[in-house]
Amino acid sequence: MPPEPRTAIATVCLSGTLEDKLAAAAAAGFDGVELFENDLLVSPSSPAGIRRRCADLALSIDLYQPFRDFEAVPPDVHAANLRRARHKFDVMAELGTDTVLVCSSVSPDAIDDDELAAEQLHALAELARQRGMRIAYEALAWGKHVSGYEHAWRIVRRAAHPALGVCLDSFHILSKGHDPAPIRAIPGEKIFFLQLADAPRLPMDVLPWSRHHRLFPGQGDFDLTAFTGHVLAAGYRGPLSLEVFNDVYRQADPRPAAVDARRSLLALQESLGVLDLPAAPRLTGHAFAEVVTDPGAGEMLASLGFARTGVHRTKPVQLWEQGDARVVVNEGGAAHGAVGAVALSSTDPARSARRAEALLAPVLPRVRGPREADLASVEAPDGTQVFLCADDRGGDDWRDDFVPTGETAAGVGILGIDHVALTQPFDHFDEAALFYRSVFGLTPSPVAEFAAPFGLVRSRAVAAGEVRLTLDSALVRRGEWAPAVPEPQHVAFACADALAAAAAMRAAGAPLPAIPANYYDDLDARLDLPPERLAALREHSVLYDRDESGEFLHFYTALAGARVFFEVVQRIGGYRGYGVVNAPVRMAAHRAHRRAGAPAKTAV
């Protein structure tokens, strides 16, 4: 296996003062940082003081950046640029760093003349060599005359100075659709630095795309494994460094953001074959979902055909079952009305836990009484506990923690848990997808956005086999007019016949919100369903979706407490979605249901 590369992060990725950023990077386990000049300019610490602080934190300063608008300019501007460079080299000497990033010029003074650019960069590199320093020249995607890495390399090669090389930035290369394969032809010793950033594919100008929408590796649509593989194949042996401009990260707590950043690099290194992590075991299903709520949740589950089959030996916790669907109702938790935990069945729970720990997921301590199962659990970015259970009843089985009640489920056709929907704080939406992908091997689906009654909502599923989670986030939810149910979550149960299940549950007293007639009129117009099918959907307030692979029937309960509700779904054929198109209809139905029985200020 090739040697494991060092990792670094640009201070521009994180929020806070420079001191906050350095502490967060060190705590997350980074080896070094790129020091963004603006962070130094606003710091009360001297460059020498920053150097000492980095040494105390065992961080190297691998790059000082950026030095802008240098090359291919008239003689008087060139002279001023060299003077500016001498001052920057003095600062770098105090910082103890030897490489400065020079971006391709966007100055109106710049001339389209590669020979002149090479000549002036040669002069700059000679000044750097005299100080024991190096120049890493980078092509900005929006550079005035140099906007591609191959063009930048031609200028560096023409300049022919040992202290001049290139900096390769994945965003500037991949956002323009440039082929990264020719990177392999650049001598490794002339690649002075590598900057990595992912991003979603967005149809917008590259400059605002870069400034606001970069992501950590594995969170976007770029193939960073292939890109980085080309760079390593060329012989690059420097750090894998992140340079991510993102509005969320630059306002969020830098400590979890830095952990998220480093997790992304660990996963990238694993994909490159330069880091050996415990492989993600196969997950075989949802063992249970835990709802931390008021006692009313049990009454609602009973109306859905569940039975209270067990009572925990030592805790105020009940086990409710129907088919293979299991819900643990925790009446003693601090956060009422939440999905407090999801439990995943693993072919090797111990290895799942080791992988989670290696990928910086906090392994949670658990108070365990006599004769209680020793379950490993880790904490997701939103605070949800993820339990890891054996996928059979051999060994230490969690169900043995419950004293059987002797009750059996009446049953209305529920088969198991189809998925669990977790609403994410906006700051953690992208982090959550990376967490579940890297730690548990779940595959993220594309991000969907829909206009809900109270604003825009983003949704993204992560799934592998029968394990499915949906991650939702409201972009803005503030003020008196916002719904009074923050971050709703739900557990979705699979059934064989949604129409029959809805009829049986309503007869048993399940609170199922009514769906407006307008929805079914539109459904008829859009999909031209058989009249008898449309009439049955309308009668039972069941929602409908279909794609090229199959059909999806689903309906919802009212809220069982402050935040949690339940969904029942039927998948027909190869349908793999979640009926996202119907989410606004559900949200409006929930609000109408709440308004009918409670003051408006408590409505969904």
C-alpha positions in Angstrom: 0.0 0.0 0.0 1.4 3.5 -0.8 2.3 5.7 2.1 -0.6 7.5 3.7 -0.5 11.2 2.6 -0.5 14.0 5.2 -3.7 16.0 5.5 -4.2 19.7 5.7 -7.1 22.2 5.6 -7.3 25.8 4.5 -8.3 28.1 7.3 -10.8 29.7 5.0 -12.9 26.5 5.3 -13.8 27.2 8.9 -15.5 29.8 11.0 -14.1 31.8 13.8 -10.9 33.6 14.6 -7.6 32.2 13.3 -7.0 30.8 16.8 -10.4 29.0 16.7 -9.6 27.5 13.3 -6.2 26.2 14.3 -7.6 24.6 17.4 -10.4 22.9 15.5 -8.0 21.7 12.8 -5.6 20.2 15.4 -8.5 18.6 17.4 -9.8 16.9 14.2 -6.4 15.4 13.5 -5.1 17.4 10.6 -1.3 17.5 10.1 -1.2 21.0 8.7 -3.0 24.1 7.4 -3.1 26.4 4.5 -3.0 29.9 6.1 -5.4 32.2 4.4 -4.0 35.7 4.4 -7.1 37.4 5.6 -7.2 35.2 8.7 -3.7 36.5 9.6 -4.5 40.1 8.8 -7.3 40.2 11.4 -5.5 38.2 14.0 -4.0 40.0 17.0 -1.2 37.4 17.1 2.1 38.2 15.3 3.3 35.8 12.5 5.9 34.5 15.0 3.1 33.9 17.5 1.0 32.0 15.0 4.1 29.9 14.2 4.5 29.1 17.9 0.8 28.3 18.3 0.9 25.9 15.4 4.0 24.2 16.8 2.2 23.7 20.1 -0.7 22.2 18.2 1.6 20.0 16.1 0.4 21.7 12.9 2.6 22.7 10.0 1.8 25.7 7.9 2.0 24.1 4.5 0.9 27.0 2.3 0.5 30.8 2.6 -2.3 32.0 0.3 -3.2 33.8 -1.9 -0.8 36.1 -3.7 -2.9 37.7 -6.4 -2.5 39.4 -9.8 1.2 39.1 -10.3 2.1 37.9 -13.8 2.1 39.4 -17.3 1.8 43.1 -16.3 3.5 46.3 -17.4 7.0 47.1 -15.9 5.8 49.6 -13.3 3.2 47.2 -12.0 5.7 44.3 -12.1 8.1 46.4 -9.9 5.3 47.1 -7.4 4.4 43.4 -7.4 8.0 42.4 -6.6 8.1 44.9 -3.7 4.8 43.4 -2.4 6.3 39.9 -2.7 9.4 40.8 -0.7 7.1 41.8 2.2 5.1 38.6 1.9 8.3 36.6 2.0 9.2 38.3 5.3 5.9 37.3 6.7 6.3 33.7 5.5 9.7 33.5 7.1 8.2 34.5 10.5 5.4 32.0 10.0 7.9 29.3 9.2 6.3 28.3 5.8 8.1 28.0 2.5 5.4 27.9 -0.2 3.1 30.7 -1.4 0.1 30.3 -3.7 0.1 32.6 -6.7 -3.3 32.7 -8.5 -3.5 33.4 -12.2 -4.2 37.1 -12.7 -7.7 38.6 -13.0 -6.2 42.2 -13.1 -7.2 44.6 -15.8 -3.5 45.3 -16.1 -2.7 41.7 -17.2 -1.5 41.1 -20.7 -2.2 38.0 -22.8 1.5 37.1 -23.2 2.7 33.7 -22.0 6.3 34.7 -22.6 6.0 37.7 -20.3 4.1 35.7 -17.7 6.9 33.1 -17.6 9.6 35.8 -17.4 7.9 37.6 -14.5 7.2 34.3 -12.6 10.8 33.3 -13.1 11.9 36.6 -11.4 9.5 35.9 -8.6 10.7 32.4 -8.2 14.3 33.6 -8.0 13.4 35.9 -5.2 11.7 33.0 -3.4 14.7 30.7 -4.0 17.0 33.2 -2.3 14.8 33.0 0.8 14.5 29.2 0.6 10.9 29.4 -0.6 8.7 28.2 -3.5 6.0 29.6 -5.7 2.9 27.4 -6.5 1.2 28.8 -9.5 -2.5 28.1 -9.9 -4.9 28.6 -12.8 -8.1 30.2 -11.5 -11.2 29.0 -13.4 -12.1 32.6 -14.0 -8.5 33.8 -14.7 -8.3 36.6 -17.2 -5.9 34.9 -19.6 -4.9 31.7 -17.7 -7.9 29.6 -16.6 -6.8 26.0 -17.2 -4.2 23.9 -15.4 -2.5 22.8 -18.7 -2.0 26.4 -19.6 -0.5 27.2 -16.2 1.8 24.2 -16.6 3.0 25.4 -20.0 3.9 28.8 -18.4 5.7 27.1 -15.5 7.6 24.8 -17.8 8.6 27.8 -20.0 9.8 29.7 -16.9 12.1 26.8 -16.1 12.9 27.7 -12.5 13.3 25.0 -9.7 11.4 27.2 -7.2 8.3 27.4 -9.5 5.7 24.7 -9.7 2.0 24.3 -10.1 -0.8 24.1 -7.6 -3.7 21.9 -8.7 -7.2 22.7 -7.4 -9.9 20.1 -8.1 -12.6 22.7 -8.3 -10.9 24.9 -10.8 -10.3 21.9 -13.0 -13.5 19.9 -12.7 -15.9 22.8 -12.7 -14.7 23.7 -16.2 -15.0 20.1 -17.4 -11.3 19.9 -18.0 -9.9 16.4 -18.3 -7.6 15.6 -15.3 -5.9 12.6 -16.9 -3.0 14.8 -18.5 -2.0 15.6 -14.9 -0.1 12.3 -15.0 2.3 13.8 -17.5 3.4 16.6 -15.1 6.5 15.6 -13.1 5.5 15.0 -9.5 8.2 17.3 -8.2 6.7 20.2 -10.1 3.3 19.7 -8.5 4.0 21.9 -5.5 0.5 21.7 -3.9 -2.9 20.0 -4.2 -6.2 21.6 -3.1 -9.3 19.5 -3.0 -12.9 20.5 -3.0 -16.1 18.8 -4.1 -19.3 20.6 -5.4 -22.8 19.9 -6.6 -23.3 20.3 -10.4 -24.9 23.7 -10.7 -25.8 25.6 -13.9 -24.2 28.9 -12.8 -21.2 31.1 -13.3 -18.1 29.4 -11.9 -17.1 32.3 -9.7 -20.2 32.4 -7.4 -20.3 28.6 -7.7 -16.8 28.5 -6.2 -17.3 31.1 -3.6 -20.5 29.7 -2.1 -21.1 26.1 -3.0 -17.9 24.1 -2.6 -18.2 20.9 -0.4 -15.9 18.5 1.2 -14.9 15.4 -0.8 -17.8 12.9 -1.0 -20.5 15.5 -0.5 -20.9 16.6 -4.1 -20.8 15.3 -7.6 -17.1 15.5 -8.6 -15.1 12.3 -9.0 -12.3 13.2 -6.6 -11.1 9.6 -6.3 -10.2 9.6 -10.0 -8.9 13.2 -9.9 -6.6 12.6 -6.9 -5.5 9.3 -8.3 -4.1 11.1 -11.4 -2.2 13.5 -9.1 -0.7 10.7 -7.0 0.2 8.8 -10.1 2.2 11.8 -11.3 4.3 11.4 -8.2 2.9 14.1 -6.0 3.9 13.5 -2.4 2.6 16.6 -0.6 -0.4 16.9 1.6 -4.0 16.3 0.6 -5.4 19.7 1.5 -8.9 21.0 1.5 -9.9 24.4 0.2 -13.6 24.7 0.5 -15.5 28.0 0.3 -19.0 27.4 1.7 -21.4 29.8 3.3 -22.5 27.2 5.9 -19.1 26.1 7.0 -17.9 29.6 7.3 -20.7 30.3 9.9 -20.9 27.0 11.7 -19.1 25.8 14.7 -15.5 25.1 13.5 -15.0 22.0 15.6 -17.6 19.6 14.1 -16.9 21.2 10.6 -13.3 20.3 11.0 -14.2 16.7 12.0 -16.5 16.5 9.0 -13.7 17.8 6.8 -11.2 15.2 8.0 -13.7 12.4 7.8 -14.1 13.3 4.1 -10.3 12.9 3.6 -10.2 9.6 5.4 -12.9 8.3 3.2 -11.2 9.6 0.1 -7.9 8.0 1.1 -9.7 4.7 1.6 -11.1 5.0 -1.9 -7.6 5.6 -3.2 -6.2 2.5 -1.5 -3.7 4.5 0.6 -5.6 4.0 3.9 -6.7 0.7 5.4 -10.0 1.1 7.3 -12.2 -1.7 8.7 -14.5 -2.5 5.8 -18.2 -1.6 6.2 -20.1 -4.8 7.0 -23.3 -5.4 5.1 -26.4 -4.0 6.8 -29.5 -6.2 6.5 -32.3 -4.0 7.8 -33.7 -1.8 10.6 -33.7 -3.6 13.9 -35.8 -0.9 15.6 -36.5 2.8 15.8 -36.6 4.5 19.1 -39.1 7.3 19.7 -38.5 9.5 22.7 -42.0 10.9 23.3 -45.0 11.2 25.5 -47.1 8.1 26.5 -49.6 8.9 23.7 -47.2 7.3 21.2 -48.3 3.9 22.5 -51.9 4.6 21.9 -51.2 5.7 18.3 -49.1 2.6 17.6 -52.0 0.4 19.0 -54.4 2.1 16.5 -51.9 1.1 13.8 -52.2 -2.6 14.8 -49.1 -2.8 17.0 -48.9 -4.6 20.3 -46.9 -3.7 23.4 -44.9 -6.9 23.5 -42.2 -6.0 26.1 -41.3 -3.7 29.0 -37.7 -2.9 29.6 -36.2 -4.5 32.7 -34.8 -1.2 34.2 -35.9 1.7 32.1 -39.2 3.4 31.3 -39.1 1.9 27.8 -41.6 -0.2 25.9 -41.3 -2.4 22.9 -44.1 -2.3 20.3 -44.1 -4.8 17.4 -46.1 -5.8 14.3 -44.6 -8.2 11.8 -40.9 -7.3 11.7 -41.5 -3.6 12.5 -40.2 -2.8 16.0 -40.6 0.6 17.8 -39.0 1.3 21.1 -41.0 4.0 23.0 -38.8 5.8 25.5 -40.9 7.7 28.0 -38.0 8.8 30.1 -35.9 10.7 27.6 -35.1 14.4 27.9 -36.0 15.3 24.3 -39.7 14.5 24.0 -41.1 14.0 20.5 -38.0 12.9 18.6 -36.6 9.9 16.9 -33.9 9.4 19.5 -32.2 6.4 17.8 -32.2 4.1 14.8 -30.9 0.6 15.2 -29.3 -1.1 12.1 -28.8 -4.8 11.8 -25.2 -5.6 10.8 -23.5 -8.8 9.8 -20.7 -7.7 12.1 -21.7 -5.1 14.6 -18.2 -4.9 16.2 -16.6 -4.2 12.9 -19.3 -1.6 12.1 -18.4 0.1 15.4 -14.6 0.0 14.7 -15.2 1.6 11.3 -17.3 4.3 12.8 -14.6 5.1 15.4 -11.9 5.1 12.7 -14.0 7.6 10.7 -14.3 9.9 13.8 -17.9 9.1 14.7 -18.2 9.4 18.5 -18.8 6.0 20.1 -21.3 6.7 22.9 -21.0 5.4 26.4 -24.1 3.4 27.5 -25.4 2.7 30.9 -26.1 -1.1 31.0 -27.9 -2.9 33.7 -27.5 -6.6 34.7 -28.5 -9.1 31.9 -28.8 -6.2 29.4 -27.4 -6.4 25.9 -24.1 -4.7 25.2 -25.0 -2.7 22.1 -22.5 -0.4 20.3 -23.8 3.0 19.4 -22.4 6.0 17.7 -23.6 9.6 17.4 -24.8 11.0 14.1 -24.1 14.7 13.3 -27.6 15.7 14.4 -27.3 13.9 17.7 -29.3 10.8 16.7 -27.9 7.5 18.2 -27.2 4.8 15.7 -27.2 1.4 17.4 -25.5 -1.6 15.7 -27.2 -4.9 16.3 -26.5 -8.5 15.2 -28.7 -9.5 12.2 -29.9 -12.7 13.9 -30.9 -13.7 17.4 -27.7 -15.4 18.2 -25.5 -14.1 21.0 -26.2 -10.8 22.8 -29.8 -10.0 21.6 -31.2 -6.6 22.5 -34.8 -8.0 22.7 -33.8 -10.0 25.8 -33.7 -6.6 27.7 -37.5 -6.6 27.6 -39.8 -8.6 29.8 -42.5 -10.1 27.6 -46.1 -8.9 28.2 -47.8 -11.7 26.4 -49.6 -9.3 24.1 -49.8 -10.0 20.4 -50.4 -7.7 17.5 -53.8 -7.6 15.9 -51.9 -6.6 12.7 -53.1 -4.8 9.7 -50.5 -5.9 7.2 -47.4 -4.0 8.4 -44.3 -6.0 7.4 -41.4 -4.0 8.8 -39.7 -0.6 8.8 -39.3 0.8 5.3 -37.3 3.9 6.3 -36.7 6.5 9.0 -36.9 10.2 8.1 -34.6 12.5 10.1 -34.9 16.3 9.8 -31.4 17.7 9.9 -30.3 21.1 11.2 -29.4 23.1 8.0 -25.7 23.2 9.1 -25.5 19.4 9.1 -27.4 18.5 5.9 -24.3 17.8 3.8 -22.3 16.4 6.8 -25.1 13.9 7.5 -25.0 12.4 4.0 -21.2 12.0 4.1 -21.5 10.5 7.6 -23.9 7.8 6.6 -22.1 7.1 3.3 -18.6 6.8 4.7 -19.3 5.2 8.1 -22.1 2.8 7.1 -21.7 2.4 3.4 -25.1 3.8 2.5 -25.4 5.4 -1.0 -26.8 8.9 -1.2 -29.4 9.8 -3.8 -29.4 13.1 -5.5 -30.7 16.1 -3.5 -34.3 16.9 -4.1 -35.8 20.3 -3.3 -39.5 21.1 -3.0 -41.6 24.1 -2.2 -43.4 23.4 1.1 -46.1 25.6 2.6 -43.5 27.4 4.8 -40.5 27.5 2.6 -38.0 25.5 0.6 -37.1 22.0 1.9 -34.2 19.9 0.8 -34.3 16.1 1.0 -31.8 13.4 0.4 -32.0 9.6 0.9 -29.2 7.4 1.9 -29.8 3.7 1.4 -28.2 0.2 1.1 -30.4 -2.8 0.6 -33.3 -2.7 3.0 -31.7 0.1 5.1 -33.1 3.5 4.1 -32.9 6.9 5.8 -34.2 10.2 4.4 -32.5 13.4 5.5 -34.5 16.6 5.3 -33.7 20.2 6.0 -35.6 23.4 5.9 -33.4 26.2 4.4 -35.0 28.9 6.5 -37.4 28.5 9.4 -37.5 31.6 11.6 -39.9 34.1 13.1 -43.5 34.0 14.6 -45.0 32.8 11.3 -42.9 29.6 11.1 -44.6 26.3 12.0 -44.6 25.5 15.7 -43.3 21.9 15.0 -39.5 22.2 14.5 -37.7 19.5 12.6 -40.4 16.9 12.3 -39.3 13.3 12.0 -41.1 10.1 11.2 -40.9 6.3 11.0 -42.3 4.7 7.8 -43.6 1.2 7.9 -43.8 -1.1 4.9 -47.1 -2.9 4.2 -48.5 -5.2 1.5 -51.7 -3.3 0.8 -51.8 0.4 1.7 -55.5 0.9 0.9 -56.6 -2.0 3.2 -54.2 -0.8 5.9 -55.6 2.7 5.8 -59.1 1.4 6.1 -58.3 -0.8 9.0 -56.3 1.8 10.8 -59.0 4.5 10.4 -61.6 2.0 11.7 -59.4 1.4 14.8 -59.3 5.1 15.5 -55.9 6.0 14.0 -55.7 9.8 13.4 -55.0 10.0 9.7 -55.2 13.5 8.2 -57.5 14.0 5.3 -56.0 14.8 1.9 -57.7 17.7 -0.1 -59.9 16.8 -3.1 -57.7 19.1 -5.2 -54.8 16.7 -4.9 -56.8 13.8 -6.4 -58.1 16.0 -9.2 -54.6 16.9 -10.1 -53.5 13.2 -9.8 -56.2 12.3 -12.3 -55.0 15.1 -14.7 -51.3 14.1 -14.4 -51.4 10.3 -14.3 -54.8 9.2 -15.8 -55.2 6.5 -13.2 -58.0 3.9 -13.5 -61.2 5.5 -12.0 -61.6 2.7 -9.5 -57.9 3.1 -8.3 -58.3 6.9 -8.0 -61.6 6.6 -6.1 -60.0 4.2 -3.6 -57.1 6.5 -3.1 -59.4 9.5 -2.5 -61.7 7.5 -0.2 -58.8 6.5 2.1 -56.7 9.7 1.8 -53.8 7.7 0.4 -51.1 9.5 -1.6 -49.7 8.1 -4.9 -46.5 8.3 -6.9 -44.9 6.3 -9.7 -41.8 6.2 -11.8 -40.5 4.1 -14.6 -39.9 1.1 -12.3 -43.0 0.9 -10.2 -45.6 2.6 -7.9 -45.8 4.0 -4.4 -48.8 4.3 -2.2 -48.4 6.0 1.2 -50.3 7.8 4.0 -49.5 9.4 7.3 -50.7 9.7 10.9 -51.1 12.9 12.8 -48.2 13.8 15.1 -47.7 11.6 18.2 -46.4 14.3 20.4 -44.3 17.3 19.5 -42.4 16.2 16.4 -42.9 12.5 15.5 -45.4 10.9 13.2 -45.7 7.7 11.4 -46.1 6.8 7.7 -47.3 3.6 6.0 -46.0 2.8 2.5 -46.5 0.2 -0.2 -43.9 -0.3 -2.8 -45.0 -1.9 -6.1 -42.5 -3.2 -8.6 -39.1 -1.6 -8.5 -40.0 1.8 -7.1 -37.1 3.1 -4.9 -38.1 6.6 -4.1 -40.0 8.2 -1.2 -42.9 10.1 -2.7 -41.1 13.4 -2.2 -43.5 15.1 -4.7 -46.3 14.6 -2.1 -44.4 16.0 0.8 -46.0 19.5 0.6 -49.4 17.9 0.5 -48.6 16.0 3.7 -47.3 19.1 5.4 -50.5 21.1 4.6 -52.7 18.2 5.7 -50.8 18.0 9.0 -51.3 21.7 9.6 -55.0 21.5 8.8 -55.4 18.5 11.2 -53.6 20.4 14.0 -55.6 23.6 13.4 -58.9 21.6 13.6 -58.1 20.5 17.2 -55.6 23.0 18.7 -55.0 26.8 18.8 -53.4 28.1 15.6 -50.1 28.9 17.4 -49.5 25.2 17.8 -50.3 24.2 14.3 -47.9 22.4 12.1 
